[in-house]
Amino acid sequence: MKRLLLPTPFLLSVLLLLVGVVARARADDPPATTLPAGTPPAATAPSGEVTLPAGAASQVVGLFMQSCVRFALDPAGVRGWALHAGLKLLPPEGQQAFLYGLPGQVFDASTKDGKLVMISENSGACSTMAESASGAAVVKVLEQVMQLAHIDLTMTHEDDDKVEKALHHREYTAASNGRQWEMLVSTVKGTAPGEVMLTTSP
């Protein structure tokens, strides 16, 4: 299960989201940095909130946790959440640019704070993408948040992409509350920010 990151620039952008924060459609809303208690279930610290540092890594991980992880392997659930949160569907030509001909839906919205997109495939796979984030920071934040959410996470494989040499892939298995799914984290190698894709799949 290797999916390549898409070339920049993105066709459209997505709302800035953090873990447990409901998406807002207004571009002038300030970025939120805390997770209200109870959303998603079990993803809270003893104090009742998880505070994440502001930044691109937290944005893409937050969107991933609130959508693809919270509704892992549940396309109807993640799409219902996206519409309720105010995310907008890309036009058909934009969706196909992300789906590569596979059936599914792609959501976007715009703010001045960053560019993200969420891809929900009919097969149950779900991805979030950031136009520019530090790969090392994304992995660190993701692993910390998964631990706080009491989700078992085990890295099973790690290598560079065979075609896109600048990309590095980390494969994981994740499990929580009797559910199990696969995860793929694809980032640009090195310390410079670049595109990031986080994926859950059956």
C-alpha positions in Angstrom: 0.0 0.0 0.0 2.2 2.8 -1.3 0.6 6.0 -2.3 2.6 8.9 -3.7 2.3 12.4 -2.5 0.7 14.7 -5.1 2.7 17.5 -6.8 2.3 21.1 -5.5 0.5 23.4 -5.7 -2.7 21.8 -4.4 -5.7 22.5 -6.6 -7.6 23.8 -3.5 -7.0 24.2 0.2 -8.6 22.8 3.3 -9.6 24.3 6.7 -7.0 24.4 9.4 -7.9 21.7 12.0 -6.3 20.5 15.2 -7.2 17.3 17.2 -10.8 17.5 18.4 -11.4 20.9 16.9 -14.5 21.3 14.7 -13.6 22.8 11.3 -14.7 26.4 10.7 -15.5 27.8 7.3 -14.4 31.3 8.0 -10.9 32.1 6.9 -10.4 34.7 9.7 -10.8 32.3 12.5 -7.6 31.9 14.6 -6.1 28.4 14.7 -7.1 26.4 17.7 -4.5 24.5 19.7 -6.5 22.5 22.3 -8.6 19.3 22.2 -11.9 19.6 24.2 -12.4 16.7 26.5 -14.3 13.9 25.0 -13.6 14.5 21.3 -12.5 12.1 20.0 -13.1 9.6 22.8 -10.1 8.7 24.9 -7.9 11.2 23.2 -7.4 13.4 26.3 -4.7 13.9 28.9 -5.4 13.6 32.6 -6.2 17.4 32.7 -9.0 16.8 30.1 -7.2 18.6 27.3 -4.4 17.9 24.9 -2.4 20.9 24.0 -0.5 20.8 20.7 2.0 23.3 19.4 0.9 25.4 16.6 2.4 24.6 13.3 1.9 22.6 10.1 2.7 19.2 11.7 0.0 19.7 14.3 -2.5 20.8 11.6 -2.2 17.8 9.4 -2.0 15.4 12.4 -5.1 17.1 14.0 -7.1 16.7 10.8 -5.9 13.1 10.5 -6.9 12.2 14.0 -10.3 13.9 13.8 -11.2 12.3 10.5 -9.3 9.3 9.3 -8.4 7.9 12.7 -11.7 8.7 14.5 -13.6 7.1 11.6 -11.1 4.5 10.5 -12.5 2.2 7.8 -15.8 4.1 7.9 -16.2 6.2 4.7 -19.8 7.2 5.5 -18.8 8.3 9.0 -15.8 10.4 7.9 -17.8 12.0 5.1 -20.7 12.8 7.4 -18.2 14.4 9.8 -16.6 16.4 7.0 -19.9 17.9 5.8 -21.0 18.6 9.3 -17.7 20.3 10.0 -18.1 22.6 7.0 -15.5 21.0 4.7 -16.4 21.4 1.0 -16.2 18.8 -1.8 -13.7 19.5 -4.6 -15.2 19.8 -8.1 -15.1 16.5 -10.0 -11.9 17.3 -11.9 -10.2 18.2 -8.7 -11.3 15.0 -7.0 -9.9 12.9 -9.7 -6.6 14.6 -9.5 -6.3 13.1 -5.9 -8.2 9.8 -6.5 -6.3 8.7 -9.6 -9.6 7.2 -11.0 -10.6 5.4 -7.7 -14.1 5.9 -6.4 -14.3 8.3 -3.4 -14.7 11.9 -2.3 -12.1 14.6 -1.7 -12.8 17.5 0.7 -11.3 21.0 0.9 -11.7 24.4 2.4 -9.5 27.5 2.6 -7.8 29.6 5.3 -4.7 31.8 5.4 -3.1 29.4 7.8 -2.3 26.4 5.6 -3.3 24.0 2.9 -4.8 20.6 3.7 -7.0 18.1 1.9 -8.8 15.0 3.0 -9.3 12.0 0.7 -12.0 9.4 1.5 -12.0 6.3 -0.8 -15.0 4.0 -1.1 -12.7 1.1 -0.1 -12.3 2.6 3.4 -8.9 4.2 2.9 -8.7 7.7 4.2 -5.8 10.2 3.8 -5.0 13.7 4.9 -2.4 15.8 3.0 -0.4 18.9 3.9 1.3 21.0 1.3 4.3 21.8 3.6 5.3 20.3 6.9 8.4 18.8 8.6 8.3 15.1 8.2 10.2 14.5 11.4 7.8 16.8 13.3 4.7 15.1 11.8 6.0 11.6 12.9 6.8 12.9 16.4 3.4 14.6 16.9 1.5 11.7 15.4 3.1 9.1 17.7 2.6 11.3 20.8 -1.1 11.9 20.0 -1.8 8.3 19.2 -0.3 7.4 22.6 -2.5 10.0 24.4 -5.5 8.5 22.6 -4.6 5.0 23.8 -4.2 3.7 20.3 -1.7 0.9 19.9 0.7 1.8 17.2 3.5 -0.4 15.8 5.8 0.5 12.9 6.1 -2.6 10.6 8.2 -1.2 7.8 10.2 1.8 6.7 11.8 2.6 3.4 12.3 5.2 0.6 9.9 5.3 -2.3 11.2 3.3 -5.2 10.1 5.9 -7.8 10.0 9.2 -6.0 13.4 9.1 -4.3 12.7 12.2 -2.2 9.9 10.4 -0.4 10.1 8.2 2.7 7.4 5.9 3.9 6.6 4.5 7.4 4.1 1.7 7.6 2.2 1.0 10.9 -0.5 -1.2 12.3 -2.9 0.5 14.7 -5.6 -0.9 17.0 -8.1 0.6 19.4 -11.4 -0.7 20.9 -11.4 -3.9 19.0 -10.7 -2.3 15.6 -7.4 -2.7 13.7 -6.2 -0.9 10.6 -3.1 -0.1 8.6 -1.4 3.3 8.5 1.1 4.8 6.1 3.0 8.0 6.7 4.7 9.5 3.6 7.0 12.5 4.0 9.8 14.3 2.2 13.2 13.2 3.3 15.5 15.7 5.1 14.9 18.5 7.4 13.2 20.9 4.9 9.4 21.1 5.0 7.6 19.3 2.2 4.4 17.5 1.3 3.0 15.0 3.8 0.4 12.3 3.4 -1.1 10.3 6.3 -3.3 7.3 5.4 -5.5 4.7 7.2 -6.5 1.6 5.2 -8.1 -1.8 5.8 
